[in-house]
Amino acid sequence: MTDSERTLESLRELANDLWWSWNEIGRRPFAMIDPRLWEATRHAPIRMLQESDPARMNARLDDHDFRQVVQKANAARERYHATNTWFSRVSSNNDDGEMLVAYFCSEYAIHESMQQYSGGLGVLAGDHVKSASDLGVPFIGVGLLYRHGYYIQELGSDGQTRVIYPEYDFKSMPLEDTGVDIACPLWDRSVIARVWRMKVGRSTLLLLDADRPENSEEDRLLTEGLYKGESDPRMRQQILLGVGGTLALEALGHEPTVFHLNEGHAAFAPIARVASLIKKGVSHEDSMRMVKESTVFTTHTPVPAGHDRYDAGRAADALQRVLEAACMSRDAFCELGREDPGNHEELLCMTVLALRFAGFVNGVAQLHGEVSRDMWKGAYGLEDPEEVPIDAITNGIHVRTWLAPEADAFWRREIGLRPGRATPHSKQWARALDADPNAFWELRNDLRGNLVRFLRHRLAVQATKNGADPDELREISTFFDPDALLIGFARRFATYKRAPLIFRDLERLENIIDDIDQPVQVIFAGKAHPRDKGGQAFAQKIHRMSRRERLRGRVAILEEYDMEVGRMLTSGCDIWLNNPIRPHEASGTSGMKSPLHGGLNCSILDGWWPEGFDGRNGWAIGDDSEFESQDTQDDHDSDALYELLEEDIVPLFYERNARDVPRRWIRRALRSVATVPDYFNTNRMVGEYVDLAYLPAHRAGVSSRSVAGG
């Protein structure tokens, strides 16, 4: 084999391990092949290998410097896989046997080149998978493989949402075809699904694809897209996730000792597990107990309407063969999924079903834990929320995924940051208070400048799609000032997040933004569900506001929201704005990413912010007041936001010393860096899952199998 052939083989190995998605050195060789194509492919290594011009590729493969970069990347990946991990150290002192966590989720955001996610749930799941890999937790994620992903959002010239469903080529993704098909029982037929495998560092993802010729057209659509269907197709999709996912694990010979249901979408999985245990000779009673002891359930939704509910009888019909194998009557199944088991008019709730089967249940922030205990006390037959056995493990972010390379290099120099040393108990970021303020301000200016260039490019592309003339494109090239205060708002456009709240008093806002001496800029990104007309109306309103004379060029909305947009905005914005209706934000994680880069949060005291805010590392909008009237609430919260901008935030940003450096702003920004990332990260989060949920569930499962003779 020649040097060029060995280098190409090394590139293929790199491309097929999603370790590259959170390690810049792993992406570097692919960017070197053809930087323009790298951008066009949305940073997809396999597509780079497939679509690169052969002459250009051969020139790179023959180049000594290029081969050296590839060798360094592969050496770094090999060191990663050979490193003794945190979990291997903490688990070496017990005799519990080998733990394996199976993690069920309907979406995974691993990288923007694979559109298998819609928003926060998928981003959290992707970060969870990566931290499990970094910490060495034995981990298999289970999900569905969507031919259309979620959807691509475009905005028309009037701001109306255009929904585009691309068809993705799985051959351009780092997927391994296992060659294994499973047959998922559904009514009187079976849905055939191919099992694909994805390598995410030390972790594995198993993704089911029902777009098979053996299936009916209706069943092939089960994995067409994410959250697309009406109630009945969604229920069938969730049967495939829960029951089919359990069958996929068995078909590939995996024997998980812990099953983690991330949200209620996979709540049918425990029933399939009961059926499997009974098939092995375990009694129904022991099977139910063993499944409960080894099941972990995380709920993410603090709003009752956000939990999937189905006609109980129809769900029982669809699962009839699974219920028979689980020795479970229709009535017993329906009762498990109702808050009031005796109310035959009540719909079956997926969250209630998961609650009844889980030995450990948690919300995703301390406030959300409180809300969940109160929300589900009836399901437990309790009156006092404090007695409800729902814990809380606050969400986090995977630092290496979201940390901009420029900031990574800066913190390595300034505070000796080593984000590659994975442990749940980091204290590295606390040293940020000692960083050189002048050098830090240079970093902030660089990151803001990067974002302004990105915004101008994206906005020009948007305008071009809507037929912009040369004069409009020339104007867009001047939008946003790289030296002016930049506020970011980016998240799903669910109506409770109140994206346009800042426009409530338009004259007051225009006076804040259109200030010659102290200008302010606001950039929005996000997308609503394709059928959420209220969320789409929010996007259209912001688009309309951005065209007002006093706001044009300083307020804009990007039409697409993906992981790349999220990285750019959270790294470049000075203020990260969050104004949901309290307490409707379960956790939120976008605001945890901004402090990595010296950004400051300005947020309603909801989700994770009541835990993160210390009075000096950002701003709280208003207080925890909750009003019955939504108009009153919006007036109260928007007034508090304007007051913060007018009296605190804007003056502090523009208060400069002789070197044009805002020293007091920097002190607050460095406190944000020093107080947020050490705790609000997925290494800490996954470590808590291991200690509080996974190991106890694993040990209980080992004990149960011994008692049951399994």
CORCORKA-V601021 format. One record per residue. RES is the residue in three letters. PHI is phi in degrees with one decimal (999 if undefined). D_CENTER is the distance of its C-alpha to the mean C-alpha in Angstrom with 1 decimal. Layout:
# CORCORKA-V601021
RES/PHI/D_CENTER, RES/PHI/D_CENTER
This chain:
# CORCORKA-V601021
MET/999/41.6, THR/-75.9/41.8, ASP/-59.7/39.6, SER/-64.0/37.9, GLU/-67.0/37.2, ARG/-65.2/35.8, THR/-64.8/33.6, LEU/-63.8/32.3, GLU/-64.1/31.6, SER/-63.8/29.7, LEU/-62.4/27.5, ARG/-65.1/26.8, GLU/-63.7/25.9, LEU/-60.9/23.5, ALA/-63.5/21.9, ASN/-93.9/21.3, ASP/-121.2/19.5, LEU/-67.7/15.9, TRP/-50.6/16.9, TRP/-62.0/17.7, SER/-69.3/14.1, TRP/-126.3/14.1, ASN/-133.7/17.9, GLU/-56.0/19.7, ILE/-64.2/22.9, GLY/-76.4/21.6, ARG/-89.8/20.9, ARG/-55.5/24.1, PRO/-61.6/26.6, PHE/-70.4/24.9, ALA/-65.0/24.9, MET/-68.2/28.5, ILE/-60.0/29.6, ASP/-163.8/29.2, PRO/-56.5/27.1, ARG/-68.2/27.5, LEU/-66.8/26.4, TRP/-57.9/23.4, GLU/-69.6/22.2, ALA/-65.7/23.3, THR/-86.6/21.4, ARG/59.8/18.1, HIS/63.9/18.5, ALA/-107.5/18.9, PRO/-57.3/21.4, ILE/-66.0/22.8, ARG/-62.8/23.5, MET/-59.9/25.2, LEU/-68.7/27.5, GLN/-77.7/28.2, GLU/-107.2/28.9, SER/-65.9/30.5, ASP/-60.8/34.2, PRO/-55.2/36.2, ALA/-65.2/38.6, ARG/-64.5/35.8, MET/-63.4/34.2, ASN/-62.8/37.5, ALA/-63.0/38.3, ARG/-66.6/35.2, LEU/-64.1/35.9, ASP/-84.6/39.4, ASP/-87.8/38.4, HIS/-61.1/38.8, ASP/-63.1/36.3, PHE/-63.5/33.6, ARG/-62.0/34.4, GLN/-64.6/34.2, VAL/-63.6/30.6, VAL/-62.7/29.6, GLN/-61.7/31.4, LYS/-64.2/29.7, ALA/-64.2/26.3, ASN/-68.4/27.2, ALA/-64.3/29.0, ALA/-64.5/25.9, ARG/-65.0/23.9, GLU/-66.3/26.8, ARG/-62.7/27.1, TYR/-58.1/23.5, HIS/-71.1/24.2, ALA/-90.9/27.5, THR/-69.5/26.5, ASN/-69.8/27.2, THR/-95.4/24.0, TRP/-57.2/23.4, PHE/-67.3/23.2, SER/-62.7/26.4, ARG/-75.5/28.1, VAL/-75.7/27.3, SER/-95.2/27.9, SER/-75.1/31.2, ASN/-99.6/33.3, ASN/-122.4/32.9, ASP/-112.8/34.4, ASP/-83.0/31.9, GLY/86.3/31.3, GLU/-83.5/28.3, MET/-82.1/25.0, LEU/-142.6/22.4, VAL/-97.9/19.1, ALA/-104.7/18.0, TYR/-115.3/14.4, PHE/-99.7/14.1, CYS/-151.3/11.0, SER/-80.6/11.4, GLU/-151.9/8.5, TYR/-137.7/7.0, ALA/-101.8/5.6, ILE/-95.4/8.4, HIS/-162.2/10.2, GLU/-64.2/11.3, SER/-76.4/14.5, MET/-125.1/13.0, GLN/-82.0/11.9, GLN/-113.6/10.6, TYR/-152.9/7.7, SER/-113.2/8.3, GLY/-175.3/5.9, GLY/-59.4/4.1, LEU/-61.0/4.8, GLY/-68.4/3.9, VAL/-63.8/1.0, LEU/-61.8/3.4, ALA/-64.0/5.5, GLY/-62.0/5.9, ASP/-66.7/6.6, HIS/-62.0/8.7, VAL/-59.3/10.5, LYS/-69.1/11.4, SER/-68.8/12.7, ALA/-59.3/14.6, SER/-64.2/16.1, ASP/-60.3/17.1, LEU/-82.2/18.6, GLY/82.1/20.3, VAL/-72.9/19.2, PRO/-61.9/20.5, PHE/-149.7/17.4, ILE/-128.7/17.0, GLY/-88.8/14.0, VAL/-125.7/15.3, GLY/-159.7/14.1, LEU/-114.2/15.7, LEU/-108.7/16.3, TYR/-96.9/16.5, ARG/-65.9/19.4, HIS/-104.2/18.3, GLY/63.2/14.5, TYR/-91.6/13.5, TYR/-170.8/15.9, ILE/-98.7/17.0, GLN/-100.6/18.0, GLU/-121.1/21.4, LEU/-112.8/23.4, GLY/-70.4/27.1, SER/-62.4/29.8, ASP/-98.6/29.8, GLY/88.0/26.1, GLN/-70.3/25.8, THR/-78.7/22.7, ARG/-106.6/23.4, VAL/-98.0/21.2, ILE/-121.2/21.3, TYR/-110.0/20.5, PRO/-74.1/20.9, GLU/-109.8/22.0, TYR/-86.2/20.3, ASP/-92.8/22.5, PHE/-63.2/21.2, LYS/-69.8/23.9, SER/-93.6/22.1, MET/-109.2/19.0, PRO/-75.2/19.3, LEU/-113.9/20.0, GLU/-107.9/23.0, ASP/-77.6/25.0, THR/-71.2/26.1, GLY/76.3/28.9, VAL/-100.3/28.3, ASP/-110.8/28.3, ILE/-115.6/27.8, ALA/-113.9/29.5, CYS/-90.9/27.6, PRO/-61.9/30.2, LEU/-151.6/29.9, TRP/52.8/33.0, ASP/-99.1/35.9, ARG/-130.3/34.2, SER/-125.7/31.5, VAL/-92.6/28.5, ILE/-87.4/28.5, ALA/-134.0/25.2, ARG/-79.9/25.0, VAL/-100.2/22.7, TRP/-105.4/21.0, ARG/-117.1/19.9, MET/-128.6/17.4, LYS/-92.3/18.0, VAL/-119.9/15.2, GLY/63.7/17.6, ARG/-82.3/19.1, SER/-88.2/16.6, THR/-129.1/17.1, LEU/-113.7/15.3, LEU/-111.0/17.7, LEU/-123.5/17.0, LEU/-96.1/19.7, ASP/-125.6/21.4, ALA/-92.3/23.9, ASP/-79.7/25.3, ARG/-117.6/28.4, PRO/-63.8/32.0, GLU/-71.7/33.1, ASN/-92.0/31.1, SER/-68.1/32.2, GLU/-59.5/30.7, GLU/-62.3/29.1, ASP/-74.7/27.4, ARG/-63.8/26.4, LEU/-78.2/24.3, LEU/-61.7/22.1, THR/-114.4/19.7, GLU/-68.1/20.4, GLY/-156.4/17.3, LEU/-94.8/14.2, TYR/56.9/15.3, LYS/-95.0/18.6, GLY/-86.2/21.3, GLU/-72.1/23.5, SER/-56.2/23.8, ASP/-66.8/25.8, PRO/-61.0/23.8, ARG/-65.7/20.6, MET/-62.4/22.5, ARG/-64.9/23.7, GLN/-62.6/20.4, GLN/-74.9/19.3, ILE/-65.5/22.6, LEU/-62.8/21.8, LEU/-63.8/18.4, GLY/-76.0/20.1, VAL/-74.0/23.7, GLY/-63.3/23.2, GLY/-62.6/20.5, THR/-64.2/23.0, LEU/-65.4/25.7, ALA/-64.7/23.8, LEU/-59.2/23.5, GLU/-65.6/27.3, ALA/-62.9/28.3, LEU/-93.8/26.9, GLY/80.1/28.6, HIS/-82.7/25.7, GLU/-127.2/26.6, PRO/-62.6/23.7, THR/-104.0/25.0, VAL/-134.8/21.8, PHE/-118.8/19.7, HIS/-108.9/16.4, LEU/-94.7/15.3, ASN/-92.1/11.7, GLU/81.5/12.8, GLY/-78.2/16.2, HIS/-60.3/15.7, ALA/-104.7/17.2, ALA/-68.3/20.0, PHE/-81.3/22.7, ALA/-59.1/22.1, PRO/-59.1/24.3, ILE/-66.6/27.2, ALA/-63.2/27.1, ARG/-69.2/27.2, VAL/-60.1/30.2, ALA/-59.7/31.9, SER/-65.2/31.3, LEU/-66.1/32.9, ILE/-63.6/35.8, LYS/-60.3/36.4, LYS/-85.9/36.8, GLY/101.3/39.4, VAL/-81.4/37.6, SER/-66.6/38.8, HIS/-59.8/36.7, GLU/-61.7/36.9, ASP/-66.1/35.8, SER/-62.8/33.0, MET/-60.8/31.6, ARG/-66.8/31.8, MET/-63.5/30.4, VAL/-65.5/27.3, LYS/-63.6/26.7, GLU/-63.9/27.2, SER/-105.6/24.7, THR/-108.0/21.9, VAL/-114.0/19.0, PHE/-129.9/17.1, THR/-111.6/14.2, THR/-99.3/14.4, HIS/-118.8/11.9, THR/-120.2/14.3, PRO/-88.7/17.2, VAL/-111.2/19.0, PRO/-52.5/21.4, ALA/-69.2/21.2, GLY/-85.8/17.5, HIS/-101.3/18.4, ASP/-64.7/19.7, ARG/-132.9/23.5, TYR/-134.0/26.0, ASP/-59.9/29.7, ALA/-63.0/30.5, GLY/-65.3/33.4, ARG/-67.4/31.7, ALA/-62.8/28.9, ALA/-64.5/31.7, ASP/-62.2/33.5, ALA/-63.5/30.5, LEU/-99.5/30.1, GLN/-51.1/33.9, ARG/-68.4/34.3, VAL/-68.0/31.4, LEU/-63.4/33.0, GLU/-62.4/36.4, ALA/-66.5/35.2, ALA/-88.4/33.7, CYS/53.5/37.0, MET/-122.2/35.3, SER/-73.5/37.1, ARG/-58.7/35.6, ASP/-63.0/36.5, ALA/-63.2/34.9, PHE/-62.7/31.6, CYS/-62.6/31.7, GLU/-64.9/32.5, LEU/-64.3/29.5, GLY/-100.0/27.2, ARG/-112.4/29.1, GLU/-59.7/29.0, ASP/-107.3/32.8, PRO/-54.4/33.7, GLY/-84.4/37.2, ASN/-89.5/36.1, HIS/-74.4/36.4, GLU/-87.9/35.4, GLU/-75.3/31.9, LEU/-71.6/29.0, LEU/-78.6/27.1, CYS/-106.9/23.7, MET/-62.9/21.0, THR/-66.5/19.8, VAL/-62.4/23.5, LEU/-58.8/23.9, ALA/-65.7/21.1, LEU/-58.7/22.6, ARG/-71.1/26.0, PHE/-99.6/25.0, ALA/-104.1/22.9, GLY/-82.4/24.8, PHE/-133.0/21.9, VAL/-128.4/19.7, ASN/-145.1/17.4, GLY/-89.4/15.6, VAL/-114.4/12.8, ALA/-163.0/15.1, GLN/-62.5/18.9, LEU/-63.0/19.6, HIS/-65.3/17.3, GLY/-60.5/19.3, GLU/-62.8/22.5, VAL/-61.4/21.5, SER/-67.4/20.6, ARG/-62.3/23.9, ASP/-71.7/25.8, MET/-64.5/24.1, TRP/-108.9/24.8, LYS/-61.6/28.1, GLY/-63.9/30.0, ALA/-65.3/28.2, TYR/-95.9/29.6, GLY/68.4/32.9, LEU/-119.8/32.8, GLU/-102.0/33.8, ASP/-94.2/32.6, PRO/-57.5/28.9, GLU/-64.4/29.5, GLU/-88.9/30.6, VAL/-72.7/27.5, PRO/-81.1/25.8, ILE/-117.3/22.2, ASP/-90.2/20.9, ALA/-142.5/18.0, ILE/-124.4/15.7, THR/-68.0/13.8, ASN/-62.6/10.2, GLY/-148.4/9.9, ILE/-127.1/8.4, HIS/-85.8/9.8, VAL/-56.3/12.7, ARG/-68.2/14.0, THR/-70.1/11.1, TRP/-104.2/11.2, LEU/-81.3/15.0, ALA/-61.8/17.2, PRO/-55.0/20.2, GLU/-64.1/22.7, ALA/-70.4/21.3, ASP/-57.1/21.0, ALA/-62.6/24.7, PHE/-63.1/25.7, TRP/-69.8/24.4, ARG/-62.9/25.9, ARG/-69.9/29.2, GLU/-79.2/29.2, ILE/-126.3/28.0, GLY/69.1/27.9, LEU/-59.9/24.1, ARG/-131.8/23.3, PRO/-65.1/19.5, GLY/-76.9/20.3, ARG/-83.5/22.1, ALA/-83.3/19.6, THR/-150.5/20.6, PRO/-70.4/19.1, HIS/-117.9/21.7, SER/-85.5/21.6, LYS/-127.9/24.0, GLN/-67.7/23.8, TRP/-73.4/22.5, ALA/-59.3/25.2, ARG/-77.3/27.7, ALA/-61.4/26.2, LEU/-60.7/28.9, ASP/-92.4/31.4, ALA/-66.3/30.0, ASP/-65.6/32.5, PRO/-62.6/31.9, ASN/-68.6/33.5, ALA/-65.8/31.5, PHE/-62.0/28.3, TRP/-66.0/29.3, GLU/-62.8/29.9, LEU/-60.3/26.3, ARG/-59.7/25.1, ASN/-64.9/27.5, ASP/-64.2/26.4, LEU/-66.8/22.7, ARG/-64.8/23.6, GLY/-62.6/26.0, ASN/-58.4/23.5, LEU/-66.5/21.3, VAL/-60.8/24.5, ARG/-62.8/25.5, PHE/-62.2/22.1, LEU/-63.4/22.4, ARG/-59.9/26.0, HIS/-64.9/25.3, ARG/-63.3/22.5, LEU/-67.2/24.7, ALA/-67.4/27.7, VAL/-63.2/26.1, GLN/-56.9/25.1, ALA/-65.0/28.7, THR/-61.1/30.2, LYS/-63.9/28.7, ASN/-101.9/30.4, GLY/82.1/33.7, ALA/-62.4/33.9, ASP/-89.5/37.3, PRO/-57.9/37.9, ASP/-65.3/38.6, GLU/-66.8/35.2, LEU/-65.7/33.4, ARG/-64.5/35.7, GLU/-64.2/34.7, ILE/-61.2/31.0, SER/-66.6/31.7, THR/-107.7/32.7, PHE/-63.7/29.8, PHE/64.5/28.2, ASP/-105.9/30.0, PRO/-65.4/28.6, ASP/-107.0/30.5, ALA/-96.0/29.6, LEU/-55.9/27.2, LEU/-123.2/23.9, ILE/-104.5/21.5, GLY/-119.2/18.0, PHE/-135.8/16.2, ALA/-146.3/13.0, ARG/-176.6/10.7, ARG/-56.3/11.2, PHE/-90.9/15.0, ALA/-66.1/15.5, THR/-64.8/19.0, TYR/-67.7/18.5, LYS/-80.4/16.5, ARG/52.3/19.9, ALA/-53.9/19.1, PRO/-90.4/22.8, LEU/-56.6/24.0, ILE/-64.9/25.3, PHE/-92.4/27.7, ARG/-61.5/29.5, ASP/-111.6/32.5, LEU/-65.3/32.8, GLU/-63.9/35.9, ARG/-64.3/34.6, LEU/-65.0/31.4, GLU/-61.4/33.5, ASN/-66.9/35.8, ILE/-72.1/32.9, ILE/-76.1/31.4, ASP/-92.1/34.8, ASP/-108.8/36.4, ILE/-61.2/38.4, ASP/-85.3/38.3, GLN/-134.5/34.8, PRO/-70.0/32.6, VAL/-127.5/29.0, GLN/-129.2/26.4, VAL/-134.8/23.2, ILE/-117.1/20.6, PHE/-113.5/18.3, ALA/-150.8/15.4, GLY/151.1/13.5, LYS/-147.3/14.4, ALA/-91.0/15.5, HIS/-58.6/15.8, PRO/-53.8/18.8, ARG/-105.8/21.0, ASP/-87.6/20.1, LYS/-67.3/23.2, GLY/-65.3/22.7, GLY/-64.3/19.4, GLN/-66.4/21.1, ALA/-65.3/24.1, PHE/-61.1/22.1, ALA/-61.6/21.1, GLN/-65.9/24.8, LYS/-63.5/26.1, ILE/-63.7/24.3, HIS/-58.8/25.5, ARG/-65.5/29.0, MET/-61.8/28.9, SER/-65.7/28.1, ARG/-95.0/31.4, ARG/-66.0/33.5, GLU/-56.5/36.1, ARG/-81.2/35.1, LEU/-110.8/31.4, ARG/-60.9/31.5, GLY/88.3/30.1, ARG/-120.3/28.4, VAL/-131.9/26.0, ALA/-156.6/23.9, ILE/-128.1/21.0, LEU/-83.0/19.1, GLU/-82.2/19.0, GLU/-121.7/15.9, TYR/-130.2/12.3, ASP/-135.4/10.3, MET/-65.5/8.9, GLU/-65.1/12.5, VAL/-61.1/13.3, GLY/-60.2/10.6, ARG/-63.7/12.2, MET/-64.7/15.6, LEU/-70.1/15.4, THR/-69.8/14.0, SER/-85.3/16.7, GLY/-97.0/19.5, CYS/-77.0/19.6, ASP/-79.6/22.0, ILE/-124.1/20.7, TRP/-107.4/17.2, LEU/-96.5/18.1, ASN/-146.0/16.6, ASN/-136.3/19.1, PRO/-73.5/17.9, ILE/-77.7/20.6, ARG/-69.7/20.9, PRO/-106.3/19.9, HIS/-85.0/17.5, GLU/-90.5/14.3, ALA/-60.0/13.2, SER/-144.2/11.4, GLY/79.0/9.3, THR/-130.2/7.9, SER/-61.0/9.0, GLY/-68.5/12.5, MET/-78.3/12.1, LYS/-85.3/11.8, SER/-60.6/15.0, PRO/-62.2/17.3, LEU/-57.4/16.9, HIS/-114.6/18.9, GLY/85.2/21.3, GLY/-80.5/19.7, LEU/-118.2/20.5, ASN/-84.9/18.8, CYS/-129.7/20.8, SER/-143.5/19.4, ILE/-58.3/20.6, LEU/-78.1/20.9, ASP/-139.7/18.1, GLY/60.9/14.9, TRP/-82.1/14.8, TRP/-64.7/17.4, PRO/-57.8/20.5, GLU/-83.6/19.8, GLY/-88.4/19.0, PHE/-78.8/21.8, ASP/-117.5/25.2, GLY/93.9/27.2, ARG/-131.3/27.4, ASN/-114.5/24.0, GLY/158.9/23.0, TRP/-139.2/24.1, ALA/-102.2/23.8, ILE/-82.0/24.6, GLY/66.4/27.5, ASP/-138.0/27.5, ASP/-95.4/26.4, SER/-64.7/28.9, GLU/-127.2/28.0, PHE/-110.4/30.5, GLU/-67.8/31.3, SER/-82.8/31.8, GLN/-66.6/28.7, ASP/-61.6/30.9, THR/-63.7/32.1, GLN/-62.8/28.6, ASP/-64.4/27.6, ASP/-62.8/30.9, HIS/-61.7/30.4, ASP/-73.8/26.9, SER/-67.0/27.7, ASP/-61.8/31.0, ALA/-64.5/29.3, LEU/-65.6/26.9, TYR/-59.0/30.0, GLU/-62.5/31.9, LEU/-61.6/29.4, LEU/-63.4/29.3, GLU/-70.1/33.1, GLU/-101.5/34.2, ASP/-118.3/31.7, ILE/-67.4/28.9, VAL/-63.6/30.9, PRO/-59.9/34.1, LEU/-65.9/32.4, PHE/-63.8/30.7, TYR/-96.0/34.0, GLU/-80.9/36.2, ARG/-119.6/37.2, ASN/-90.0/39.7, ALA/-64.2/42.3, ARG/-93.8/39.9, ASP/63.0/37.6, VAL/-115.4/35.0, PRO/-84.3/33.5, ARG/-61.3/34.0, ARG/-69.9/33.1, TRP/-61.8/29.8, ILE/-63.0/29.1, ARG/-60.1/29.9, ARG/-68.1/27.3, ALA/-64.9/24.7, LEU/-66.8/25.6, ARG/-68.0/25.4, SER/-59.5/21.8, VAL/-63.9/21.1, ALA/-75.3/23.3, THR/-110.7/21.8, VAL/-98.4/18.0, PRO/-63.6/16.5, ASP/-60.7/18.8, TYR/-101.4/17.4, PHE/-87.8/13.9, ASN/-137.9/12.4, THR/-76.2/11.1, ASN/-64.1/14.6, ARG/-62.6/16.1, MET/-60.6/13.7, VAL/-64.6/14.3, GLY/-58.6/17.9, GLU/-66.9/18.3, TYR/-60.0/17.1, VAL/-61.0/19.7, ASP/-70.7/22.4, LEU/-89.5/22.0, ALA/-125.0/20.8, TYR/-66.6/20.9, LEU/-63.8/24.3, PRO/-59.4/26.0, ALA/-65.8/24.8, HIS/-61.3/25.9, ARG/-66.6/29.2, ALA/-64.2/29.9, GLY/-65.2/29.3, VAL/-61.4/31.7, SER/-64.6/34.2, SER/-63.8/33.9, ARG/-64.6/34.5, SER/-67.0/37.5, VAL/-66.7/39.0, ALA/-80.8/38.4, GLY/78.5/39.8, GLY/-84.2/36.6
